[in-house]
């Protein structure tokens, strides 16, 4: 069924707004769960949104010898993530430009943001920025292939690499969700999601120890509105990956029709599923310690192996 253009555009706008607001809220929820598990009250769930508002009101500062790369990187990150959110099947299987929502396109958009941030970390010419960029590219070179292979295992079952079509196929054949292919791909996807969003045990988003930082080391030279854009882009990336994990592996609730009530139900279902994943990740973080840097490739290699096994089992059971 072909959806009206107006509905597709409206659904994509809903997705963007949902991730813009929901991404920071997921980070706040994870921080709240960790605080409660550690016996602390913790900041309110909406604290990340308050932090963004505070940063927007501050003065924009740039390193003295930086180029246009440092200034442009936050906009590249935010634009690439916004496009990926708009075309992905988050609340509906009929987003705007849904035919272009191929897994390769989504990974390319996410990789574009990662490369922009790595170049920004190098542009300032600081030791910590270069260190963080080097580490981020190392992790990205290992994580992106695992992400691709994990979703390719799903595309083998659906017969297409288009994400809305994969969601539709899963809704039409719900027995696919209980097979070993989906289980292996889910574990591999979550390992990659943790690495891509800088969560424990790969990175510690709350650390200020220079020698252990990865993402934080790349953004040390940002302040004010630019830092707000970078922070929002990272939160949106987390929201997008958690939402894709929810809909690719547990697609129930995604709107297949073109009615507004269905869109409202799908929005509520996505929020509940993403929140459940965030709580699960936060609980795991409480019982995890940050891995040493040379152990991170072993974790990502394990995720890649699981993704390959998912492809093999998918081919065997097709």
NUDRENBA-336615 format. One line per 5 residues: number of its first residue (from 1); for each residue x, y negated, z negated of N, C-alpha, C. Coordinates in nm, 3 decimals. Layout:
BEGIN
NUM) X/Y/Z/X/Y/Z/X/Y/Z; ...
// end
This chain:
BEGIN
1) 0.084/0.118/0.000/0.000/0.000/0.000/0.088/-0.124/0.000; 0.057/-0.216/0.088/0.131/-0.341/0.098/0.063/-0.445/0.011; 0.137/-0.507/-0.078/0.082/-0.606/-0.169/0.078/-0.741/-0.101; -0.019/-0.827/-0.137/-0.021/-0.964/-0.084/0.106/-1.039/-0.122; 0.148/-1.129/-0.035/0.271/-1.204/-0.059/0.262/-1.284/-0.189
6) 0.146/-1.345/-0.212/0.129/-1.424/-0.333/0.145/-1.341/-0.459; 0.090/-1.219/-0.456/0.103/-1.131/-0.573/0.249/-1.093/-0.596; 0.320/-1.058/-0.490/0.460/-1.018/-0.504/0.545/-1.131/-0.559; 0.524/-1.253/-0.508/0.601/-1.367/-0.558/0.567/-1.396/-0.704; 0.438/-1.391/-0.735/0.396/-1.414/-0.873/0.453/-1.309/-0.968
11) 0.453/-1.181/-0.925/0.507/-1.075/-1.008/0.657/-1.094/-1.031; 0.729/-1.137/-0.928/0.872/-1.161/-0.943/0.898/-1.276/-1.039; 0.816/-1.381/-1.032/0.830/-1.491/-1.126/0.805/-1.445/-1.269; 0.706/-1.359/-1.286/0.678/-1.303/-1.420/0.799/-1.224/-1.469; 0.860/-1.147/-1.381/0.977/-1.069/-1.419/1.093/-1.159/-1.462
16) 1.116/-1.265/-1.387/1.226/-1.356/-1.420/1.201/-1.421/-1.556; 1.080/-1.472/-1.577/1.048/-1.536/-1.706/1.060/-1.435/-1.819; 1.012/-1.314/-1.795/1.017/-1.210/-1.899/1.160/-1.178/-1.938; 1.250/-1.169/-1.841/1.389/-1.135/-1.872/1.463/-1.256/-1.930; 1.433/-1.376/-1.882/1.496/-1.496/-1.938/1.465/-1.509/-2.086
21) 1.341/-1.484/-2.123/1.301/-1.493/-2.265/1.333/-1.363/-2.338; 1.308/-1.252/-2.272/1.322/-1.123/-2.339/1.466/-1.081/-2.361; 1.558/-1.118/-2.269/1.698/-1.080/-2.287/1.755/-1.129/-2.418; 1.748/-1.261/-2.447/1.794/-1.309/-2.578/1.719/-1.247/-2.696; 1.589/-1.223/-2.678/1.513/-1.163/-2.788/1.560/-1.019/-2.816
26) 1.598/-0.946/-2.711/1.650/-0.812/-2.732/1.781/-0.816/-2.810; 1.866/-0.914/-2.778/1.991/-0.929/-2.853/1.961/-0.963/-2.998; 1.863/-1.051/-3.021/1.823/-1.084/-3.157/1.765/-0.966/-3.230; 1.688/-0.883/-3.159/1.631/-0.763/-3.220/1.740/-0.665/-3.260; 1.839/-0.646/-3.174/1.948/-0.555/-3.204/2.028/-0.605/-3.324
31) 2.052/-0.735/-3.330/2.124/-0.792/-3.444/2.043/-0.774/-3.573; 1.911/-0.788/-3.563/1.825/-0.771/-3.680/1.826/-0.627/-3.729; 1.819/-0.533/-3.637/1.823/-0.391/-3.676/1.955/-0.357/-3.742; 2.064/-0.405/-3.685/2.196/-0.380/-3.744/2.205/-0.441/-3.884; 2.153/-0.562/-3.901/2.159/-0.627/-4.031/2.078/-0.549/-4.135
36) 1.960/-0.506/-4.097/1.877/-0.429/-4.190/1.942/-0.297/-4.227; 2.005/-0.231/-4.129/2.070/-0.104/-4.156/2.192/-0.120/-4.247; 2.251/-0.239/-4.245/2.367/-0.267/-4.329/2.330/-0.332/-4.461; 2.199/-0.343/-4.489/2.154/-0.398/-4.615/2.150/-0.550/-4.620; 2.149/-0.615/-4.504/2.142/-0.760/-4.498/2.008/-0.804/-4.441
41) 1.971/-0.929/-4.468/1.846/-0.981/-4.412/1.864/-1.011/-4.264; 1.973/-1.078/-4.230/2.000/-1.108/-4.091/1.924/-1.229/-4.041; 1.968/-1.280/-3.925/1.903/-1.396/-3.863/1.770/-1.355/-3.801; 1.679/-1.448/-3.780/1.553/-1.414/-3.713/1.576/-1.364/-3.571; 1.482/-1.290/-3.519/1.497/-1.230/-3.387/1.513/-1.336/-3.278
46) 1.450/-1.450/-3.297/1.457/-1.556/-3.195/1.580/-1.644/-3.211; 1.674/-1.608/-3.295/1.793/-1.690/-3.316/1.872/-1.714/-3.187; 1.891/-1.613/-3.099/1.963/-1.640/-2.973/1.899/-1.750/-2.889; 1.766/-1.759/-2.888/1.700/-1.867/-2.815/1.730/-2.003/-2.878; 1.736/-2.008/-3.009/1.769/-2.132/-3.078/1.915/-2.171/-3.050
51) 2.002/-2.072/-3.042/2.142/-2.101/-3.011/2.156/-2.158/-2.870; 2.079/-2.104/-2.776/2.084/-2.156/-2.639/2.036/-2.301/-2.634; 1.930/-2.330/-2.706/1.879/-2.468/-2.709/1.983/-2.562/-2.768; 2.053/-2.516/-2.872/2.157/-2.599/-2.933/2.272/-2.624/-2.836; 2.311/-2.522/-2.761/2.422/-2.538/-2.667/2.387/-2.633/-2.553
56) 2.264/-2.628/-2.507/2.222/-2.715/-2.397/2.233/-2.862/-2.436; 2.214/-2.891/-2.563/2.218/-3.030/-2.609/2.360/-3.081/-2.633; 2.458/-2.996/-2.625/2.596/-3.037/-2.651/2.663/-3.091/-2.524; 2.782/-3.144/-2.542/2.857/-3.204/-2.431/2.924/-3.096/-2.347; 2.927/-3.116/-2.216/2.996/-3.023/-2.126/3.145/-3.058/-2.124
61) 3.230/-2.959/-2.153/3.375/-2.978/-2.156/3.441/-2.873/-2.067; 3.545/-2.913/-1.995/3.621/-2.821/-1.910/3.769/-2.832/-1.944; 3.841/-2.722/-1.923/3.986/-2.725/-1.942/4.048/-2.826/-1.844; 4.153/-2.890/-1.887/4.210/-3.001/-1.810/4.259/-2.957/-1.672; 4.321/-2.841/-1.663/4.381/-2.798/-1.537/4.295/-2.694/-1.463
66) 4.169/-2.681/-1.500/4.082/-2.585/-1.433/4.032/-2.640/-1.301; 3.987/-2.551/-1.214/3.937/-2.589/-1.082/3.785/-2.573/-1.078; 3.731/-2.578/-0.959/3.587/-2.565/-0.942/3.539/-2.424/-0.977; 3.629/-2.328/-0.980/3.592/-2.190/-1.012/3.532/-2.182/-1.151; 3.595/-2.248/-1.247/3.547/-2.244/-1.385/3.409/-2.306/-1.396
71) 3.386/-2.414/-1.323/3.256/-2.483/-1.330/3.147/-2.407/-1.256; 3.183/-2.337/-1.148/3.082/-2.271/-1.065/3.044/-2.133/-1.117; 3.132/-2.068/-1.191/3.108/-1.930/-1.232/2.977/-1.911/-1.309; 2.941/-1.997/-1.406/2.814/-1.976/-1.477/2.693/-1.977/-1.385; 2.695/-2.063/-1.283/2.582/-2.070/-1.190/2.577/-1.946/-1.101
76) 2.694/-1.894/-1.063/2.698/-1.771/-0.983/2.643/-1.654/-1.064; 2.685/-1.644/-1.190/2.638/-1.535/-1.277/2.486/-1.543/-1.292; 2.436/-1.661/-1.323/2.293/-1.676/-1.346/2.213/-1.652/-1.218; 2.261/-1.703/-1.103/2.189/-1.686/-0.977/2.185/-1.539/-0.935; 2.299/-1.470/-0.944/2.305/-1.330/-0.904/2.214/-1.244/-0.992
81) 2.215/-1.269/-1.122/2.131/-1.192/-1.212/1.984/-1.222/-1.190; 1.951/-1.348/-1.162/1.811/-1.385/-1.139/1.757/-1.317/-1.013; 1.836/-1.313/-0.907/1.792/-1.246/-0.784/1.771/-1.096/-0.810; 1.863/-1.035/-0.884/1.849/-0.892/-0.915/1.723/-0.866/-0.996; 1.693/-0.953/-1.090/1.572/-0.938/-1.172/1.447/-0.956/-1.087
86) 1.450/-1.052/-0.995/1.331/-1.083/-0.914/1.293/-0.970/-0.821; 1.392/-0.897/-0.766/1.360/-0.793/-0.667/1.351/-0.654/-0.727; 1.389/-0.637/-0.854/1.385/-0.504/-0.916/1.243/-0.470/-0.959; 1.209/-0.340/-0.965/1.074/-0.299/-1.008/1.062/-0.295/-1.160; 1.043/-0.411/-1.220/1.036/-0.417/-1.366/0.892/-0.408/-1.418
91) 0.802/-0.489/-1.363/0.663/-0.481/-1.405/0.572/-0.430/-1.294; 0.623/-0.423/-1.172/0.543/-0.378/-1.059/0.631/-0.307/-0.957; 0.571/-0.222/-0.879/0.642/-0.157/-0.769/0.634/-0.240/-0.641; 0.579/-0.362/-0.651/0.567/-0.451/-0.534/0.627/-0.588/-0.564; 0.753/-0.596/-0.606/0.813/-0.728/-0.627/0.844/-0.795/-0.494
96) 0.872/-0.923/-0.499/0.912/-0.994/-0.378/1.042/-0.934/-0.325; 1.048/-0.916/-0.194/1.165/-0.855/-0.129/1.195/-0.717/-0.187; 1.088/-0.646/-0.224/1.107/-0.513/-0.283/1.175/-0.416/-0.189; 1.157/-0.436/-0.058/1.223/-0.347/0.038/1.374/-0.363/0.035; 1.421/-0.476/-0.019/1.566/-0.500/-0.029/1.623/-0.456/-0.163
101) 1.537/-0.407/-0.253/1.581/-0.371/-0.387/1.647/-0.234/-0.386; 1.752/-0.223/-0.309/1.830/-0.099/-0.303/1.928/-0.098/-0.419; 1.962/0.020/-0.467/2.056/0.030/-0.578/2.189/-0.035/-0.543; 2.230/-0.026/-0.417/2.357/-0.086/-0.376/2.349/-0.239/-0.384; 2.233/-0.295/-0.353/2.215/-0.441/-0.361/2.221/-0.485/-0.507
106) 2.152/-0.413/-0.596/2.151/-0.449/-0.737/2.292/-0.443/-0.796; 2.364/-0.336/-0.766/2.501/-0.323/-0.818/2.590/-0.432/-0.761; 2.571/-0.466/-0.633/2.651/-0.573/-0.573/2.625/-0.706/-0.642; 2.500/-0.736/-0.674/2.468/-0.861/-0.741/2.530/-0.866/-0.880; 2.520/-0.755/-0.954/2.581/-0.751/-1.087/2.732/-0.763/-1.078
111) 2.790/-0.698/-0.978/2.935/-0.705/-0.961/2.980/-0.846/-0.923; 2.898/-0.916/-0.846/2.931/-1.054/-0.810/2.944/-1.141/-0.934; 2.851/-1.123/-1.028/2.859/-1.198/-1.152/2.982/-1.162/-1.233; 3.016/-1.033/-1.236/3.134/-0.990/-1.311/3.261/-1.048/-1.252; 3.271/-1.047/-1.119/3.389/-1.101/-1.053/3.400/-1.251/-1.077
116) 3.287/-1.322/-1.072/3.288/-1.467/-1.096/3.339/-1.499/-1.236; 3.296/-1.421/-1.335/3.343/-1.445/-1.472/3.490/-1.411/-1.487; 3.535/-1.305/-1.420/3.677/-1.270/-1.427/3.763/-1.379/-1.366; 3.719/-1.434/-1.254/3.794/-1.544/-1.191/3.794/-1.668/-1.279; 3.682/-1.693/-1.347/3.676/-1.808/-1.439/3.771/-1.790/-1.555
121) 3.783/-1.666/-1.606/3.877/-1.640/-1.714/4.020/-1.663/-1.672; 4.050/-1.633/-1.547/4.186/-1.655/-1.496/4.211/-1.801/-1.462; 4.105/-1.873/-1.425/4.122/-2.009/-1.373/4.180/-2.105/-1.477; 4.141/-2.086/-1.603/4.189/-2.178/-1.706/4.338/-2.160/-1.734; 4.394/-2.045/-1.699/4.536/-2.022/-1.717/4.577/-1.990/-1.859
126) 4.483/-1.948/-1.943/4.516/-1.912/-2.080/4.549/-1.763/-2.088; 4.625/-1.727/-2.190/4.664/-1.587/-2.206/4.544/-1.499/-2.237; 4.455/-1.549/-2.324/4.340/-1.467/-2.363/4.240/-1.453/-2.248; 4.222/-1.559/-2.168/4.134/-1.549/-2.053/4.182/-1.446/-1.953; 4.312/-1.445/-1.924/4.366/-1.345/-1.833/4.354/-1.205/-1.889
131) 4.377/-1.191/-2.019/4.364/-1.060/-2.082/4.220/-1.008/-2.074; 4.124/-1.096/-2.105/3.984/-1.055/-2.098/3.940/-1.021/-1.957; 3.985/-1.099/-1.858/3.949/-1.072/-1.719/4.006/-0.938/-1.674; 4.131/-0.911/-1.710/4.194/-0.784/-1.673/4.118/-0.666/-1.733; 4.082/-0.678/-1.858/4.008/-0.570/-1.924/3.869/-0.553/-1.863
136) 3.803/-0.664/-1.835/3.668/-0.656/-1.778/3.669/-0.590/-1.641; 3.767/-0.622/-1.558/3.775/-0.561/-1.426/3.810/-0.413/-1.434; 3.891/-0.377/-1.533/3.923/-0.235/-1.552/3.798/-0.156/-1.588; 3.721/-0.212/-1.680/3.597/-0.145/-1.721/3.496/-0.142/-1.606; 3.486/-0.255/-1.532/3.393/-0.260/-1.420/3.426/-0.162/-1.310
141) 3.556/-0.144/-1.285/3.598/-0.049/-1.180/3.560/0.094/-1.216; 3.547/0.123/-1.344/3.508/0.257/-1.387/3.357/0.270/-1.406; 3.293/0.160/-1.446/3.151/0.167/-1.478/3.062/0.160/-1.354; 3.096/0.075/-1.258/3.010/0.057/-1.141/2.992/0.187/-1.061; 3.099/0.265/-1.034/3.077/0.392/-0.963/2.987/0.488/-1.039
146) 3.002/0.492/-1.173/2.917/0.579/-1.252/2.771/0.536/-1.243; 2.747/0.404/-1.242/2.611/0.354/-1.228/2.552/0.392/-1.094; 2.630/0.375/-0.988/2.583/0.412/-0.855/2.548/0.560/-0.846; 2.639/0.645/-0.893/2.617/0.789/-0.881/2.498/0.832/-0.965; 2.480/0.772/-1.084/2.367/0.807/-1.170/2.234/0.780/-1.100
151) 2.223/0.664/-1.034/2.097/0.632/-0.964/2.085/0.709/-0.834; 2.198/0.742/-0.772/2.193/0.823/-0.650/2.131/0.960/-0.681; 2.156/1.013/-0.801/2.094/1.140/-0.838/1.942/1.128/-0.839; 1.891/1.012/-0.876/1.746/0.989/-0.872/1.699/0.971/-0.728; 1.782/0.906/-0.647/1.743/0.884/-0.507/1.739/1.015/-0.429
156) 1.817/1.114/-0.470/1.813/1.245/-0.404/1.675/1.307/-0.424; 1.622/1.295/-0.545/1.489/1.350/-0.571/1.380/1.274/-0.498; 1.396/1.141/-0.490/1.293/1.059/-0.426/1.308/1.051/-0.275; 1.428/1.081/-0.224/1.453/1.073/-0.081/1.481/0.933/-0.033; 1.512/0.841/-0.125/1.541/0.702/-0.089/1.621/0.639/-0.201
161) 1.700/0.536/-0.166/1.775/0.463/-0.267/1.706/0.333/-0.305; 1.585/0.311/-0.254/1.508/0.192/-0.289/1.448/0.209/-0.427; 1.474/0.117/-0.519/1.433/0.133/-0.658/1.281/0.137/-0.676; 1.201/0.047/-0.612/1.055/0.060/-0.625/1.003/0.195/-0.574; 1.064/0.247/-0.467/1.021/0.377/-0.415/1.057/0.489/-0.513
166) 1.171/0.478/-0.582/1.209/0.578/-0.682/1.109/0.578/-0.797; 1.069/0.458/-0.843/0.971/0.448/-0.951/0.836/0.507/-0.906; 0.795/0.473/-0.783/0.669/0.526/-0.732/0.673/0.677/-0.722; 0.784/0.733/-0.674/0.798/0.878/-0.662/0.790/0.946/-0.798; 0.851/0.885/-0.899/0.847/0.943/-1.033/0.705/0.940/-1.090
171) 0.633/0.831/-1.064/0.495/0.823/-1.111/0.407/0.927/-1.042; 0.436/0.956/-0.916/0.357/1.055/-0.844/0.396/1.197/-0.879; 0.519/1.218/-0.926/0.567/1.351/-0.964/0.627/1.343/-1.105; 0.543/1.333/-1.208/0.593/1.313/-1.345/0.678/1.428/-1.398; 0.669/1.545/-1.338/0.750/1.657/-1.385/0.900/1.634/-1.362
176) 0.933/1.541/-1.273/1.074/1.512/-1.246/1.144/1.457/-1.370; 1.069/1.391/-1.458/1.132/1.327/-1.574/1.184/1.426/-1.677; 1.139/1.550/-1.669/1.180/1.648/-1.771/1.291/1.740/-1.723; 1.343/1.719/-1.604/1.448/1.805/-1.551/1.586/1.767/-1.600; 1.682/1.857/-1.583/1.820/1.827/-1.626/1.883/1.712/-1.549
181) 1.840/1.692/-1.425/1.895/1.581/-1.347/1.869/1.448/-1.415; 1.745/1.428/-1.458/1.710/1.301/-1.522/1.781/1.285/-1.656; 1.794/1.393/-1.731/1.860/1.384/-1.862/2.007/1.346/-1.846; 2.076/1.412/-1.754/2.218/1.380/-1.731/2.234/1.238/-1.678; 2.147/1.200/-1.585/2.156/1.065/-1.528/2.124/0.958/-1.633
186) 2.031/0.988/-1.723/1.996/0.892/-1.828/2.114/0.867/-1.921; 2.181/0.973/-1.963/2.295/0.957/-2.053/2.406/0.878/-1.982; 2.432/0.912/-1.855/2.534/0.839/-1.779/2.496/0.692/-1.763; 2.369/0.666/-1.733/2.322/0.528/-1.715/2.339/0.448/-1.843; 2.305/0.506/-1.958/2.315/0.433/-2.083/2.460/0.406/-2.122
191) 2.550/0.499/-2.091/2.692/0.474/-2.116/2.739/0.354/-2.035; 2.699/0.349/-1.909/2.736/0.237/-1.824/2.671/0.108/-1.873; 2.544/0.115/-1.914/2.474/-0.004/-1.963/2.544/-0.062/-2.086; 2.588/0.025/-2.176/2.660/-0.022/-2.295/2.790/-0.090/-2.255; 2.862/-0.031/-2.159/2.988/-0.090/-2.114/2.965/-0.222/-2.041
196) 2.863/-0.227/-1.955/2.837/-0.348/-1.876/2.789/-0.465/-1.960; 2.724/-0.436/-2.072/2.671/-0.543/-2.157/2.762/-0.574/-2.275; 2.878/-0.510/-2.282/2.975/-0.541/-2.387/2.929/-0.504/-2.526; 2.863/-0.389/-2.541/2.818/-0.345/-2.672/2.913/-0.241/-2.729; 2.901/-0.216/-2.859/2.978/-0.110/-2.921/2.939/0.025/-2.862
201) 3.034/0.117/-2.846/3.173/0.116/-2.891/3.273/0.060/-2.789; 3.225/0.007/-2.675/3.317/-0.045/-2.573/3.370/-0.182/-2.612; 3.282/-0.272/-2.654/3.320/-0.406/-2.693/3.234/-0.447/-2.812; 3.282/-0.542/-2.888/3.208/-0.592/-3.004/3.167/-0.737/-2.976; 3.038/-0.763/-2.948/2.997/-0.898/-2.910/3.010/-1.000/-3.022
206) 3.025/-0.955/-3.146/3.034/-1.048/-3.259/3.177/-1.071/-3.306; 3.274/-1.013/-3.238/3.412/-1.025/-3.284/3.473/-1.159/-3.245; 3.567/-1.204/-3.325/3.646/-1.322/-3.293/3.794/-1.292/-3.306; 3.829/-1.165/-3.299/3.968/-1.124/-3.301/4.019/-1.123/-3.158; 4.111/-1.212/-3.127/4.152/-1.235/-2.988/4.203/-1.109/-2.919
211) 4.275/-1.025/-2.992/4.337/-0.909/-2.928/4.238/-0.798/-2.898; 4.116/-0.808/-2.949/4.016/-0.704/-2.922/3.905/-0.751/-2.830; 3.901/-0.879/-2.796/3.792/-0.933/-2.717/3.803/-0.894/-2.569; 3.688/-0.878/-2.506/3.683/-0.858/-2.361/3.599/-0.969/-2.299; 3.467/-0.960/-2.317/3.380/-1.064/-2.261/3.405/-1.199/-2.327
216) 3.417/-1.199/-2.459/3.436/-1.326/-2.530/3.565/-1.395/-2.490; 3.668/-1.317/-2.455/3.796/-1.377/-2.416/3.784/-1.454/-2.286; 3.695/-1.412/-2.197/3.680/-1.479/-2.068/3.607/-1.612/-2.079; 3.529/-1.631/-2.185/3.445/-1.750/-2.194/3.492/-1.845/-2.304; 3.616/-1.830/-2.349/3.668/-1.917/-2.455/3.674/-2.063/-2.411
221) 3.691/-2.088/-2.281/3.706/-2.225/-2.232/3.572/-2.292/-2.202; 3.461/-2.224/-2.226/3.330/-2.284/-2.198/3.272/-2.347/-2.324; 3.195/-2.453/-2.304/3.127/-2.521/-2.414/2.999/-2.584/-2.362; 2.907/-2.611/-2.451/2.786/-2.683/-2.416/2.697/-2.610/-2.316; 2.641/-2.682/-2.218/2.548/-2.620/-2.122/2.610/-2.506/-2.042
226) 2.739/-2.516/-2.008/2.803/-2.408/-1.934/2.807/-2.280/-2.016; 2.837/-2.293/-2.145/2.836/-2.175/-2.232/2.695/-2.120/-2.246; 2.595/-2.209/-2.247/2.456/-2.163/-2.253/2.421/-2.081/-2.129; 2.466/-2.125/-2.011/2.439/-2.050/-1.887/2.506/-1.914/-1.890; 2.632/-1.910/-1.934/2.704/-1.784/-1.940/2.635/-1.688/-2.039
231) 2.597/-1.742/-2.155/2.531/-1.659/-2.256/2.397/-1.609/-2.207; 2.322/-1.696/-2.140/2.192/-1.655/-2.086/2.210/-1.550/-1.978; 2.311/-1.567/-1.892/2.337/-1.468/-1.788/2.370/-1.332/-1.846; 2.449/-1.328/-1.953/2.482/-1.202/-2.018/2.359/-1.139/-2.081; 2.273/-1.221/-2.142/2.150/-1.169/-2.202/2.055/-1.115/-2.095
236) 2.048/-1.184/-1.982/1.962/-1.136/-1.873/2.014/-1.005/-1.815; 2.146/-0.991/-1.807/2.204/-0.865/-1.759/2.165/-0.750/-1.852; 2.174/-0.775/-1.982/2.134/-0.673/-2.078/1.985/-0.639/-2.062; 1.901/-0.742/-2.050/1.759/-0.717/-2.032/1.729/-0.641/-1.905; 1.799/-0.674/-1.795/1.777/-0.606/-1.668/1.816/-0.459/-1.677
241) 1.932/-0.429/-1.733/1.978/-0.291/-1.741/1.888/-0.208/-1.832; 1.845/-0.265/-1.944/1.754/-0.192/-2.033/1.619/-0.170/-1.965; 1.572/-0.271/-1.891/1.444/-0.256/-1.821/1.453/-0.152/-1.710; 1.566/-0.149/-1.637/1.583/-0.048/-1.533/1.590/0.092/-1.595; 1.659/0.104/-1.709/1.663/0.234/-1.777/1.523/0.278/-1.816
246) 1.442/0.184/-1.864/1.306/0.217/-1.905/1.220/0.260/-1.787; 1.231/0.188/-1.674/1.141/0.214/-1.562/1.188/0.325/-1.469; 1.318/0.344/-1.455/1.366/0.451/-1.368/1.347/0.588/-1.433; 1.356/0.594/-1.565/1.347/0.723/-1.633/1.215/0.741/-1.707; 1.149/0.632/-1.744/1.018/0.639/-1.811/0.926/0.535/-1.747
251) 0.881/0.560/-1.624/0.812/0.455/-1.547/0.667/0.431/-1.585; 0.616/0.500/-1.684/0.475/0.485/-1.718/0.446/0.342/-1.764; 0.339/0.287/-1.709/0.301/0.151/-1.740/0.333/0.053/-1.631; 0.420/0.090/-1.536/0.454/0.000/-1.426/0.333/-0.015/-1.335; 0.301/-0.138/-1.297/0.183/-0.164/-1.215/0.207/-0.120/-1.072
256) 0.118/-0.034/-1.021/0.124/0.008/-0.881/0.023/-0.066/-0.795; -0.081/-0.118/-0.859/-0.181/-0.194/-0.785/-0.144/-0.341/-0.776; -0.244/-0.423/-0.744/-0.218/-0.567/-0.727/-0.312/-0.650/-0.814; -0.359/-0.594/-0.926/-0.450/-0.667/-1.012/-0.373/-0.739/-1.123; -0.426/-0.851/-1.167/-0.363/-0.928/-1.275/-0.369/-0.852/-1.408
261) -0.482/-0.788/-1.444/-0.482/-0.710/-1.569/-0.376/-0.600/-1.569; -0.355/-0.536/-1.454/-0.251/-0.434/-1.447/-0.113/-0.492/-1.470; -0.092/-0.614/-1.423/0.036/-0.682/-1.443/0.058/-0.715/-1.591; -0.050/-0.752/-1.659/-0.040/-0.783/-1.802/-0.007/-0.657/-1.881; -0.073/-0.547/-1.847/-0.045/-0.420/-1.915/0.099/-0.376/-1.889
266) 0.145/-0.393/-1.765/0.281/-0.354/-1.730/0.384/-0.438/-1.805; 0.355/-0.566/-1.822/0.445/-0.654/-1.897/0.456/-0.608/-2.042; 0.342/-0.573/-2.101/0.344/-0.526/-2.240/0.418/-0.393/-2.252; 0.396/-0.303/-2.154/0.462/-0.173/-2.157/0.613/-0.188/-2.143; 0.657/-0.276/-2.053/0.800/-0.297/-2.035/0.864/-0.354/-2.160
271) 0.796/-0.450/-2.224/0.850/-0.508/-2.347/0.865/-0.402/-2.455; 0.766/-0.314/-2.467/0.772/-0.210/-2.570/0.884/-0.110/-2.541; 0.899/-0.070/-2.414/1.003/0.028/-2.379/1.142/-0.032/-2.395; 1.160/-0.156/-2.350/1.292/-0.220/-2.364/1.327/-0.240/-2.510; 1.228/-0.276/-2.592/1.253/-0.294/-2.735/1.292/-0.161/-2.800
276) 1.227/-0.052/-2.759/1.261/0.079/-2.814/1.404/0.118/-2.778; 1.444/0.091/-2.653/1.582/0.121/-2.612/1.681/0.035/-2.692; 1.648/-0.093/-2.710/1.736/-0.182/-2.785/1.752/-0.135/-2.928; 1.645/-0.093/-2.991/1.653/-0.042/-3.128/1.740/0.083/-3.134; 1.722/0.174/-3.036/1.804/0.295/-3.032/1.951/0.264/-3.017
281) 1.985/0.169/-2.928/2.125/0.130/-2.909/2.180/0.067/-3.037; 2.099/-0.017/-3.103/2.144/-0.082/-3.226/2.171/0.019/-3.336; 2.086/0.121/-3.347/2.108/0.225/-3.448/2.238/0.300/-3.421; 2.264/0.329/-3.294/2.389/0.396/-3.258/2.509/0.307/-3.291; 2.494/0.176/-3.267/2.603/0.083/-3.295/2.639/0.080/-3.443
286) 2.538/0.093/-3.529/2.562/0.089/-3.673/2.656/0.202/-3.714; 2.645/0.316/-3.647/2.725/0.432/-3.683/2.844/0.451/-3.589; 2.879/0.346/-3.514/2.991/0.356/-3.419/3.097/0.254/-3.453; 3.219/0.288/-3.422/3.331/0.194/-3.433/3.381/0.162/-3.294; 3.438/0.044/-3.278/3.490/0.006/-3.147/3.605/0.097/-3.106
291) 3.597/0.148/-2.984/3.703/0.234/-2.933/3.828/0.153/-2.901; 3.942/0.215/-2.916/4.064/0.153/-2.867/4.055/0.141/-2.715; 4.122/0.040/-2.662/4.107/0.009/-2.520/4.143/0.128/-2.432; 4.248/0.203/-2.467/4.288/0.313/-2.380/4.194/0.432/-2.392; 4.100/0.428/-2.488/4.000/0.535/-2.498/3.873/0.503/-2.420
296) 3.853/0.376/-2.384/3.733/0.336/-2.309/3.726/0.406/-2.173; 3.836/0.415/-2.095/3.827/0.490/-1.969/3.783/0.634/-1.987; 3.818/0.695/-2.099/3.774/0.833/-2.123/3.622/0.840/-2.137; 3.565/0.741/-2.209/3.419/0.737/-2.224/3.351/0.716/-2.090; 3.401/0.622/-2.011/3.340/0.594/-1.881/3.362/0.709/-1.783
301) 3.477/0.776/-1.793/3.499/0.894/-1.709/3.399/1.003/-1.745; 3.369/1.016/-1.875/3.266/1.112/-1.916/3.131/1.077/-1.857; 3.098/0.947/-1.855/2.973/0.906/-1.793/2.970/0.936/-1.644; 3.083/0.916/-1.577/3.090/0.946/-1.433/3.071/1.096/-1.408; 3.132/1.178/-1.492/3.118/1.324/-1.477/2.973/1.364/-1.496
306) 2.906/1.306/-1.596/2.764/1.337/-1.617/2.680/1.295/-1.497; 2.714/1.180/-1.438/2.642/1.134/-1.319/2.662/1.230/-1.202; 2.786/1.279/-1.185/2.814/1.375/-1.078/2.737/1.504/-1.101; 2.733/1.550/-1.226/2.656/1.670/-1.258/2.507/1.650/-1.230; 2.459/1.528/-1.254/2.319/1.499/-1.221/2.294/1.511/-1.072
311) 2.389/1.462/-0.991/2.376/1.474/-0.846/2.377/1.621/-0.804; 2.468/1.698/-0.861/2.478/1.840/-0.827/2.350/1.914/-0.861; 2.298/1.891/-0.982/2.173/1.958/-1.021/2.054/1.909/-0.936; 2.059/1.781/-0.897/1.952/1.731/-0.811/1.953/1.797/-0.675; 2.073/1.817/-0.619/2.084/1.886/-0.490/2.044/2.032/-0.502
316) 2.077/2.093/-0.615/2.048/2.236/-0.633/1.899/2.263/-0.651; 1.828/2.167/-0.712/1.685/2.188/-0.740/1.594/2.121/-0.638; 1.654/2.058/-0.538/1.570/1.988/-0.441/1.493/2.088/-0.355
// end
